[in-house]
Structure formats: structure tokens, C-alpha cells
């Protein structure tokens, strides 16, 4: 197999791939430095060209595959390679499952855990992504619509995407035609969030382009003909304007209907949301009467938790917490749910404020919840349920909790970011004094390990 090299300089070397890195690139060694090569896997022998630096190592592109390692498969998507959305379609399913679980195991080992706390991987199928953010750009009379290339601002014009639900995939061709009117030929760009809902798609276009009367009329026709429940328009860092509303794009959290704000953060798939919710509820102690739901969003876990306990939901996004509060009032659950709009990164809930609570659930962004975990570590909370989308920041925060008297009972990895290096985890921590009553001392290994692939 040969791949055409880009023009330009760059040292050429021969390389053997040793491991698959955390982003899905194969990693070899050259003069003591890691070399990252896309679309490769352990056992591959290659001639490559060095093209830049990355993460204390070097980036390379394939000139020639001389010998192929075991476990390669044909990628199912024709956009694999240039598209930065999926980086590991080229590996066998068995290898993929082991690699995904090992992302969590290795992250924990680097922070002194044994890795034995990690349960089997739960996978979500491809074709289930109900929320996606597309990039779009006008180039003369042509519209590029899709995802960015790997480590680039260039857009891969996606014709068919294997991770999306059919509803999201089918909207791409008519969306291209609409964007010819909305963006025009002046090199305008846009980010387009599309979310599936039972009433139809929920679309938000964010761009610096001006919305004309012709554009408004085109949006109305587009919404009517493509089962779009709500179509909103916004400029960066501004409040979106609903342009066309045919129906309410309701989402169900538990059995409670919630109307999220335009472009709201939701779990990327309904199947993934159901799995995470089940795990959270399974880890919730039977005797828990009060729960703090931190980084609550629009109430993904708040409403299911409220069936079992009184819940105090805290979220920094004002529009999200307003949606949660409104849904609680409409569905007569406000006697079980209280809310607070608060930036938990700058202003975490303190140990004193948590005093007397039974359980905390937290679902922070990829940067984790370092400051909040310092407060949790000083609290008298018995059980902490941590939902994470980044194994590395989760492992850092887990170390904070464990060093302050908590035991990490179990971590369950959930793969709903199919064919990528992104991974969800749900973990349960219990206060060691509380565990001792049940005869569990929560021991772990103190073992530091380095892994250049991360």
C-alpha cells in the first residue's frame, strides 16, 4: 500500500509502530522521541516523513507501508483519514475494545491506581449520534459542510457519515443548498448544531454572516420541508434568535419532558444517555435522601434522581438551568428539586454547603472538576458518583478524592464516541469510614507509570 506524500521538506525515516495512542494514532520511537502516525497500529513497519511536532514528540505521514501488523480492517467510511471525527476505523473490533478500556486503565495507573477498578467496556453502536456540530464554509458557489480535518481548520465535505442517526445524515444535502443562500459567496463560515428530537430536528446556526429577509424565508421553507422543529440563528457569544418554530424539540430525561435551549449540550446519543443514567442510578445508595447534582445541564440525571431523593441541581449555564427549572415546575417536581446557577469552576460548592448531604453526582466538562473535588474531599458526603468524558482529568480528580479519604469502588467505561479517542466513564467513590462499617477498606496500589502515547 502506498500513500502520496505531501510536497515539501521533512526527514524520511523507517519506523515500527509499538502502540496505539490515546488519539487513535500509531506511536513508534525515533531517537528516544515518540512519533505519531495516523491510520496505523502496532506491528506496522513503515517509511514515513516527519512533518512537525506534537506532545513532546513528532508527527509523521506515511510514505510507504512495508509490513502490516495484525488487526487491520477496511474502514467503513470513505472519509476516513482526512476527517478528524473518527480516527480508529482501521482496527479490529476486539483490538478496539481492549484499546478503549485501556485508555481508562492507563490513566488511572499513571495516578497510582491498580487499574483493576475498571469494569468491562459498554459500547454504543455506530449510527446513533443524535447531536452533532458541523462546520460549514462558503467557497464561491460551493458549500463545504462536514467536520474539520485532523489538526486543521480545513473542512472535509461529508457526504455520508456512519456515526449519525439517519435523521441527521439526511439533513446534510438540503442544508448545503440552504447555506448557499445563508452564507453567500463571500467566504462566510458557520458552526451548525443539529440535535434529534421526537418532534423533529433542532438546528442552531452560529455565524458572523448577516441574516437577510431572503434567508429568513428560506429557513421557513427548509423547516417545513425537512421536519425541523426549531431553527435558530446566532452570532458567536450572543443569544440565539429562533427563526422558525414548528414544534417544541422536547427531550425526555427519565420520564420528564424538557425543552432545552438552542444548541444545548446533551449526551451525543439517546442510547448513551440511557446507559449513563442507569449506571448513576445503580450507584445511588438506597438510603440516599438528598443528592447534589453538580454540572447538571438541563437535568439529564436530575429528573431520574428526583424519583429517589431530593435533588439540588447546580449548573453554570443560565439557559440550561432555566430549562431545568421550568420543566420541574411544569411537571410538579419542584418540591423535590431545587436549582442554582453557579460557575462551579470559579465558585465550587463548598464542603460546608454540602454538609449533611448523602450523595453528590457530578458530570463536568473535559477539563474535569479539580477545584470542586478539593471541596468534596473535605466534605462529609458518603457517596460520590463521577461521570467523566476525559479519562485523564478523571484520574487526576480521583487521586484528589482518594488521598482525602475516599475509596474508588468501580469505574465503568462507556463508548458512545464511536471510532474516536473520546470516552465516557461513570465511577463510584465511597467514604472509607462509611465503607469500614461494611468491612471494605478500599485499598489500592500506589504505582506510577509513564505512557508517551497519551
N, C-alpha and C positions, 0 to 999 in steps of 0.2 A: 504494500500500500504506500503511495506517495502523496504528499500534500504540497501544493505550491507554496513556496516561501514568499514572504513579503520582500519587496526591494529594500535595499539599504544595508548598512553595516551590521555587525554583530558577530561575535565569535561563534564558531561552529564546534561542537563537541559531541562525543558519543556518551550516552547516558543509559543507565539501567534504573527503572522505576522500582523503588523499595516499598512505598506505602501509598495509600490514597489519603490525601489531606482533607482537612475539615471543610474546604470549599468544593471538594469534588475533583481537584486536580491531582494527577500523579506527582509524586515527590521523589527525586533522586538526589544524589550527593555529588558535588563538584568542588574539589579543593576545600572540603570542610564546610561548604555552604549548601543549604537546600536549594534545589532547582525545581520550580513548579511548572508542570507541563499539562495543559488541558487535554481532555479526551484520552487519557492514558490510565493504566492501572498496574499494580505490582506484577513484575515479571517481564514487562515490555523492555526491549532493547531498542534504542533509537539513536539517530543522528538528529541533533536539534541545533537551533540558532538561539543564542542568548539575546533577549530583546529589552531587558530592563531589570529593575529591582523591585522586590516585594517582601515585606515582613522579615527583614534581615537576611533575605536570600535573593535568588534570581528568578526571573521569568524567562520562559523559552517557548518557542513554537517548533512544531515537528517539521523536519525536512524529509526524513525517511524512517519508517518503521521497519527495523531489521529483523526483529523476532517478537512475536506476540505472546504475552503471558496468558495464563488460563483465565477463563471467566468473562471474556469479551462477548457481548451480544450486539446485534444490529439495533441502533437507536430507533424507536418507533416514530420519531418526529423528524420531518425533513428540515426543520430549522435548527436541529441540534448542532452545536458547535459555535456558530456566531451568536445565537440567542443566549443571553445571560440568565434566563429564567430557570433553565434546567441544565445541570452540569454533570449528572451521573446517569444518563440513559444508556450508557455504553457498557454497564456491568451487569452480571447475572443477578437474579433476584436473591439467591442465597448470600452471595457476597454483599449485596446492597443492605440486606437486613443486618448482617453482622457489623458492617461498617457504621450504619446508623446508630445502633445500640452502643457501639464503641465510642462514638462521639461523647456520650454522657459518661461512660466508664472512665475514659482517659481524662476528661475534665475534672472529675472527682478525684482521681488518683493524683493529679498534679496538686491538689489541695489537701492531700494526706488521707483520703478515704481509701477503703479497700477496693471499691468498685463492686463488691458483692451486694450492695444495696439496690442495684439496678434490676428491675423486673424485665420480663420479655417485652420486646417492641410490639406496639399495637399499630397496625398500618391502616391508612385510609386509601381507598382506591383512586387511581387517576380518573379524570373526568368528573370530579366532584367539586372543583373550586367554584364557589358561588360569589366570591368577591375578588376582583382584580383591578389593579391600577395600570392603565395603558398609557404609553407615551405616544404623542402624535406631533407631526411637523408637516407644514406645507412646503413643497418644493416645486414652485411654478404651478402647473396644473395637477400635480401629483400629490397625494397624501400618503405619508408613511404612518402606519398605525400598528403598534405592537409593543415590544419590550426592548430595553436597551441591550446593546451588545455587552459582552463581558468587559468590565472595567473600561467602559466607554460611554460617551453621550450619544453615540450613533444609534439609530433606531432600526431594529430588524422588523421589516414589514411582514407581520404574521398573517398568513392566510388560513392556517389551521393549527389549533393548539390542543394538545392531548390532555392537558390538566383541567381545562374549563368544562363546566356543565354545557350541555347543548344550547341552552338559552343564551349564555354569554358568548359562545362561539358563533352563533348565528347572527349576532348583532354587529359583528365586525364589518361585513361588506356594506350594509346600509349606513353604518356610522362613517365609513370612509366618504361616501357620497355626501352625507350631511356636512362633514368637516370641510369639504371643498367650498361650501357656502360660508360656514362659520369662520374659518381661518383665512380664506382667500389665498392669493398667490404671493403674499408678502413675507414668507419665511416665518410666519407665526407658529408658535408651539403651544401645546396643551397637555395637561395631565387629565386623564379621564377615569374616574372611579365608577365601576359598574357593579351593582350588587343585586343578586337574585332575591326575589320575594314572591310569595304566593300570588300577589295581585299584579305582578309584572316587575320589570327591571327598574332599579333606582339608579339614575345616572347623574353624575356631577362632572361638569367640565370646568377646569380651572385654567385660565389663560390670561395673557395681557391683551389679547385681541379685543376689539370693541364689538359688542353685540348690536347688530343693526336690526331694523324693522324686518328686513328680509330674513335675517337669521331667526328672529322670534317666530315668524310664520313657518319657517322650515322646521323648527323644533316642534311646533304644534303638530304638523303633519307627520313628522317622524314618530312622535309619541303615539299617535293614533294608529299608525300602520305597523308598529313594531312591538306592541304590548309593553310600552314603557309606562309604569305607574307614575313616576315623578322624574322630571328633568330639570336640573338646577344649573345655574351658571354663576361663576365666581371669579374674582381676581385673587392672586396669591395673598394670603394672610388677611382676607376680608370675608365678611359674612356672605354666604351664597344666596342667590336670589332664585326661588322657584319660578321657572318659566312656564312649565306645563305640568299640571297635576290631573291625572285621570283617575287615580285611586290612591289609597294610602299604602305605601310599601311596608306593611306590618311585618315584624319578626316576632317569633314566639320564643320566649325564654321560660323553660318549663311549660306551663300552660297559660302564661300571661302574655297577651299581645302588647308589643311595644312599638312605637313609631320612632325609629332612630332619626337623628339629624342627617342632613345630606352628607354623603361621603363618610358616614360613621365607620369607626373601627368595629369589625365583627370578626369572629373566628372565620377563617377562609372557607370552611366547608360546614354544612349542616351536620354531616357525619362526625367531623372532628369535634364540633361543639357538643354533640350528644355524648361522645366518649369522655371528653374532659369533664363535663357536668357529672356523669356517672362516677368518675373517679373521685371528684371532690366530695360528692355525697357519700361515697363508700368510706372515705377517710374521716368524715364528720363524726365525732363521738356521739353515741346515742344520748348521753346525758347533757349535751350542749344546749344551753338555753339562750345564750347570747353569742352572736358572731359579728366580727368586724370584717366587712368585705372591702379591702383596700385595692385601689385601681379598678374600681367596679365597672367602668364603662357605662353602658346603657342598662346593665343588670343581668348579664349573661348568667352569673351564679347567684346574684342577689335574690331573684324570684324563686328559684328552686330551693335555696337555703331557707327562705322565709316560710316554707311549708313545715320546717322542723324547729325553727328558732326565731328569735327577734334578731333582725339584721340592721347594722349601721353601715350604710354604703358611703364610701368616700372616693371621690374622683376629681381630677384637676380640670377636666374638660367641662366647661359650664353647660354647653349644649347637650352633652351626654347625660350629665346628672339631672338636667331639666327634663329630658325624655324619660329617665328612670322615675323621677318624682311624679311626673304627670301620669305615667302608666300605673304607678302604685295607687294614686288617688282614684283613677278611673275604675280600677279593679278591686277597690275596697281592701287593699293590703297595707294601707298607710299606718294601720295600728300595729303592724308587725315590722315595718321598715321606716327607718329614719335616714336622712341623707345629709351630706356635707360636701360642698365644692371646695377643694383644697389641693394645692400643689404638693404632693407627697414627697417630691424630690427636695424641694426647698423647705418644706414645712411638714415633716413627718408627724404622724400621730405619736404622741409621747407615751412612755411607759406608764406615767401617772394617769393619762387619759384612758389607757387600756385596762387599768386596774379593775379586777373583779370580772373581767370577761372570760369566756370559756374557750373561744377559738378565734383565730384570725385566718382568713383566706386572702391571699394577695396574688395579683396577676399583673406584674409590672411590664413595661416595655423592654426591649432588648438590652438596654443599659442596666437592667436589674433594679434592685431596691436597697442599695448599700446603707444609706442613712436610715431608712425605715427599719432595716434589720438590726442596726445598733440599738434602736429603741425597743424593738421586740425582744432583743437579747436581755434587756434589763427588766422586762415585764414579768407579770405572774401568769401570763397566758399558758394554758396547759398544752394546747394543740395548735400547730401552725401548718396550714396547707398552702404550699407554694406552687403556683402554676407559672412556668417559665417558657420563653421562646428562645433562650440562649443558654446552652449548657455551660459556657464559661462563666458568665456573670452569675448563673445559678450556683455553681460550685463555690465561687467567691463568697456569696451570701450565705451558703450552707455552712462554710467554715466559721463565719461570724457567729451563727446561731449555736453551732456545736461547741465552740470554745467557751460559750457563756452558759452552758448547762442544758442544752437540748440534744436529743438523740435523733439522728436521721433514720427513720424506720424503713422507708422504701421510696424509690424513685421509679415511676413508670414513664418510659419514653413513648410519645405518640407522634407518628409520622403523618402529618397532614400537609406538609410541604413536599409533595412527591417529587423525586428526582432532583432534589436540591440538598444543600448542606444545612438548611434550617430544620430545626427540630423542637417540638414542644415536649415538656416534661411536667408531670404532676408529682409532687413529693409531700410526704407527711413527716413532720417533726413533733416529738413529744418531750415535755419537760422531764428530765431524768428523775427528779424527785417523785413525780407522778408515776413514772414507769416503775420505779423501785417498789412501789406498792403492789405491782403486778409481777415482780420478780424479774424484770428486764433491766440490765444495766447499760444497754446501748453502747457497747464497746465498738471501737473502730480502729483500723490500722493507721499509724502515722507514717505515711510513706510518700515522699516527694518524688515525682518523676517529671522529666522534661520530654516534650514531644514537638519537634520542629515543624511537624505537619500542621500545627494549629497556628 
